[in-house]
Amino acid sequence: MFCVTQMKTISLTESAYHRLASWKDGRTFSEVIERMIPPKGTIEAAFEAAEKLPSMSATDFDDLEQALNAGRQHIPSAWT
């Protein structure tokens, strides 16, 4: 059986390109996207994609948690 993969061209901003390229680690851009972005539509797909993410150091996790908490301070409460 012979399978032909159709290629598509996309445009990225310079900053989006560098962000995506930083995840390559020897992979193709397509492999990075398929690894990092879950199929749309199911929570199971999101969980499966999350399990494939690389491990995060404790310091990186703390930094991420602090950034998320700082961002939350700027979101008005929907209940007040």
Protein Blocks (a to p, Z undefined) as FASTA:
>chain_A
ZZddddddddddfklmmmmmmmnnopafklmmmmmmccehiaklmmmmmmmpccddfklm
mmmmmmmmmmmmmpccfkZZ
